[in-house]
Each structure stands twice: as structure tokens, then as C-alpha cells.
Amino acid sequence: MMKVLGTSKFGRQNLAFSSNHPKPTPMKPTDLVIRILYTDLNPVDHHKLNMKPDGTPTPSRCFIVGYGGVGIVESASPNATADIQQEFLHKRVCFLVDPRFDGSYAQYVVVDCRLVAAIPDGVPLEAAACIPVAGVTALECLEKVGLPVSNKNEGAIAPMISSASGDKHRLLIVGGAGGVGSWATQLARSVYGPNIEIVCTTGSAESRDWCIKMGADATIPHNEIETKL
């Protein structure tokens, strides 16, 4: 058994600790059992908890949210390959949780090894826990607008779309000071360097300073996108 923070009714105020939730077990050869050290907190957690009227019964007897975090791989599936065991077993990892299953507001979680990455030495665990959800979302957003940040063919990385002006690309990031916006700025800048102009929308002087620190070239207020671009 394990301790979880879950609920049987929608509404985040209904969350409660329980100490008698079954510990998860691997279902597929690629599954890993991770003992959670830190879980991240994201707006999607609250959206999931509040997606139906307060008090509505949840689909499962104990609904557990949380979609990323860090931990130590305690065990692998009995059917896991030797390569999977060698790569992950007893390693410190960050992970993404499949939203169809129990989340990371718990002591243990089962995650597919393809959604797991080892944490390099020297990276604080509490910092690594903030990477999976926001970082991967940012990566996917850049990929979808034609600005890949990785290349499976190990060649030079280049935009998949041409610049309208024929000059450097311009990237607009709405809400640049948030988790996804911060990661998108850093990823785009690290990959494309001076060959991309990054503009972030912000709502305060503090957010403006943060976006510039992350690598933005300029910022504009949220409500001035149409007039300043």
C-alpha cells in the first residue's frame, strides 16, 4: 500500500490524504515503478480536479492527478529487456505520467520508460521536477510551429518553415514568464541563437525582466499584441 493525495469527488478542495491506496504494478514490458521524491504542480492539475461540478463523483474511487516529477526507479517490469533495466534501474529520473492512469500525487507511480529521462549529476531534484510538463509542452509547441529543437538524423537543426521577410525568424510567445513560455524562450534561443527574434507578452515589470533574462529580445504587454506587432 502507499500514501496518496487524491479524491473521490471533483473539486480541488476535496483532496485528502489516504494511506491505503494500492501500490501500482507494471502492466507493459516498458513500464517502470518509480518512488516519487518530488512532484510538480501545474494548472492542468486544477483543471482536471475542477472539470466537473463540485461534488460530482470521480471516475475512480481515488482520483490522483499530477503529471510529472522526479524519483528513483525502484523496479522494472518482469518482462523488461536487459537494456531497459541497465539504463533505468535505481537511477534518479524525471518523468511524465500518462494522464489515463494514476498521477504523481503519490508515493509511487508507474511510467513508460519512453517518458523517463535520467537526471544528470549536479541538477537539483526539486528543479528537475519542474521540467517534464512545462519543458515538454514547450518543445512540442516549437515543433508544431516549425522550429524543431532536436534532430534525429544528428545533422544541423534548421527551421522547417521559411521566414516571411527572408531574414531571421520571429517567434511570439504569449505569456513568456510562465513555465512553458520560459522553457520555449530558452530552448529557441539555445538552438537558434541570434538567428531568431523572440518577443514575449508580459503583464508586469517583473515578468518583463524575467523574459529578457530567459533570452527574449523584446516584450510587449498582453493587450498590445495587435497594435505593436
C-alpha positions in Angstrom: 0.0 0.0 0.0 1.1 3.6 -0.4 0.1 7.1 0.6 -1.6 9.4 -1.9 -3.3 12.8 -2.2 -6.5 12.0 -4.1 -10.2 12.5 -4.1 -13.4 10.6 -4.9 -15.2 13.9 -5.8 -14.4 16.6 -8.3 -13.3 19.9 -6.7 -9.8 20.6 -5.6 -11.0 21.4 -2.1 -12.0 17.7 -1.8 -8.4 16.4 -2.0 -7.4 14.4 1.0 -4.5 12.1 2.1 -5.1 8.3 2.1 -2.6 5.7 3.3 -4.2 2.6 2.0 -4.1 3.0 -1.8 -2.7 0.0 -3.7 0.9 0.4 -4.9 0.9 0.3 -8.7 2.4 -2.6 -10.7 3.8 -2.7 -14.2 1.4 -3.7 -17.0 3.7 -3.5 -20.0 7.3 -4.6 -20.6 8.3 -0.9 -20.9 6.8 0.1 -17.5 8.9 1.3 -14.6 7.9 1.7 -10.9 9.2 5.0 -9.6 9.4 6.0 -6.0 8.5 9.7 -6.1 10.7 12.2 -4.4 9.2 15.4 -5.9 6.0 16.0 -7.9 5.4 19.2 -9.9 2.4 21.4 -9.6 0.7 22.7 -12.7 -2.5 24.4 -13.7 -3.6 21.3 -15.5 -3.9 19.6 -12.1 -6.5 22.1 -11.0 -8.3 21.9 -14.4 -8.6 18.1 -14.0 -9.9 18.4 -10.5 -12.4 21.0 -11.5 -13.5 19.7 -14.9 -16.9 18.7 -13.5 -19.2 20.4 -10.9 -18.0 20.3 -7.3 -19.0 17.1 -5.6 -19.5 15.1 -8.8 -18.1 11.5 -8.2 -14.8 10.9 -10.0 -14.3 8.0 -12.5 -12.2 6.1 -10.0 -12.6 5.6 -6.3 -9.5 7.6 -5.7 -8.7 10.1 -8.4 -5.0 11.1 -8.4 -3.7 13.9 -10.5 -0.1 15.1 -11.1 1.6 14.7 -14.4 5.3 14.9 -13.8 8.1 14.8 -11.2 11.3 13.1 -10.2 12.1 9.9 -8.3 14.1 6.8 -8.2 13.3 3.8 -10.4 12.6 1.1 -7.9 11.8 -1.8 -10.3 11.0 -2.6 -13.9 8.5 -5.0 -15.4 9.4 -8.7 -15.1 9.3 -8.7 -18.9 11.6 -5.7 -19.3 14.6 -6.1 -21.6 18.1 -6.1 -20.1 18.8 -2.7 -21.8 15.8 -1.1 -20.0 17.0 -2.5 -16.7 20.5 -1.4 -17.2 19.5 2.1 -18.3 17.0 2.9 -15.7 17.0 0.6 -12.6 17.8 2.5 -9.4 18.6 5.7 -11.3 17.4 9.2 -10.5 14.9 10.2 -13.2 12.4 12.8 -14.2 9.2 11.6 -15.8 5.9 12.4 -17.5 2.7 10.5 -16.4 0.2 9.1 -18.8 -3.0 11.0 -17.9 -5.1 7.9 -18.4 -3.6 6.4 -15.2 -3.0 7.5 -11.6 -0.8 10.6 -11.3 2.2 11.7 -9.3 0.4 13.0 -6.1 1.5 9.7 -4.6 4.5 7.8 -3.2 4.8 5.6 -6.3 3.8 5.8 -9.9 4.1 3.5 -13.0 5.6 5.3 -16.1 6.5 4.0 -19.5 10.3 4.2 -19.9 9.9 6.2 -23.0 8.6 9.1 -20.8 11.5 8.9 -18.4 14.9 10.6 -18.6 17.9 10.2 -16.2 18.8 13.3 -14.2 22.5 14.5 -14.8 24.7 14.8 -11.8 24.6 18.3 -10.2 21.0 19.0 -11.2 18.8 19.7 -8.0 16.0 17.2 -7.9 13.4 19.9 -7.0 14.4 21.8 -10.1 14.3 18.7 -12.3 10.7 18.0 -11.1 9.6 21.2 -12.9 11.0 20.2 -16.3 8.8 17.4 -17.7 5.3 19.0 -18.1 6.4 22.6 -18.9 9.5 21.6 -20.8 8.0 19.0 -23.0 5.0 21.2 -23.7 7.4 24.0 -24.8 9.3 21.5 -27.0 6.1 20.3 -28.7 4.9 23.9 -29.3 8.2 24.8 -31.0 8.0 21.7 -33.1 4.4 22.5 -34.2 5.3 26.0 -35.4 8.2 24.6 -37.4 11.1 25.3 -35.0 12.5 21.9 -34.1 14.9 21.7 -31.2 16.2 18.3 -31.9 17.3 16.3 -35.0 17.0 12.5 -35.0 19.4 12.5 -38.0 22.1 14.2 -36.0 22.5 16.9 -38.7 22.2 20.6 -38.4 19.0 21.8 -36.9 17.1 24.3 -39.1 13.6 25.8 -39.1 11.0 23.8 -41.1 9.4 26.9 -42.4 10.9 29.9 -44.3 10.9 33.4 -42.9 8.3 35.7 -44.4 10.8 38.6 -44.5 13.7 36.4 -45.8 15.6 37.5 -42.7 15.7 35.9 -39.2 12.6 34.2 -37.9 10.4 35.9 -35.3 8.8 33.9 -32.5 5.9 35.3 -30.5 5.5 33.7 -27.1 2.2 34.6 -25.3 2.7 34.5 -21.5 6.5 34.4 -21.7 7.1 34.5 -18.0 5.1 31.2 -17.3 6.6 27.8 -17.1 6.0 26.9 -20.8 6.9 30.3 -22.0 10.2 30.3 -20.1 11.2 27.0 -21.5 10.2 27.9 -25.0 12.3 31.0 -24.9 15.4 29.2 -23.6 15.0 26.3 -26.0 14.6 28.5 -29.0 17.5 30.7 -28.0 19.8 27.9 -27.3 19.1 26.2 -30.6 18.8 29.1 -33.0 21.0 31.7 -31.2 20.9 35.2 -32.9 19.1 33.8 -35.9 15.7 34.2 -34.3 13.9 37.2 -32.8 11.9 36.2 -29.7 9.1 38.5 -28.5 7.2 37.7 -25.3 4.0 39.1 -23.9 4.0 40.1 -20.3 1.8 41.7 -17.6 4.3 43.3 -15.3 7.8 44.8 -15.0 8.9 41.7 -13.1 7.7 39.4 -15.9 9.4 41.6 -18.5 12.7 41.4 -16.7 12.4 37.6 -16.4 11.7 37.1 -20.1 14.7 39.2 -21.1 16.8 37.1 -18.6 15.5 33.9 -20.3 16.6 35.1 -23.7 13.8 37.2 -25.2 14.8 40.1 -27.5 11.8 42.2 -26.5 8.5 42.2 -24.6 5.1 43.8 -25.1 2.0 44.0 -22.8 -0.5 41.2 -23.3 -3.2 43.7 -24.6 -0.9 45.3 -27.2 -0.2 42.4 -29.5 -2.3 43.7 -32.4 -1.0 47.3 -32.2 2.7 46.6 -31.7 3.3 43.6 -34.0 
